[in-house]
Amino acid sequence: MQALQIHTNGTGGTSGATTAAIAIPVDSSGVKAQTVLVSVEGSTYVLPGITGVEATNASTIVNAGAPLLLNVMGLTHIAHLQLTAAQRITVTPVEM
């Protein structure tokens, strides 16, 4: 297992009853991150994509304490949707 290199803060938001999206943040060199770590306070549906992407109840579920590492090369946003209640979501750039 390789240690993650995190050199800058990510972006965050709060999931709600309707889908919303967070722009993929830039890494420490100022370019859009190619890999991100998605962490949540509680279970949240997520779906990476381009502008206009929408998470649904068929999207990937991320659970608290089990962050998801995603390759987002060529994508622009991470859509999110609450599972049962509003939850904080954070998308952090990872440098490999």
Helices and strands as residue ranges (DSSP letters): E 11-14, E 20-23, E 35-40, E 44-49, E 60-62, E 68-71, E 77-82, E 88-94
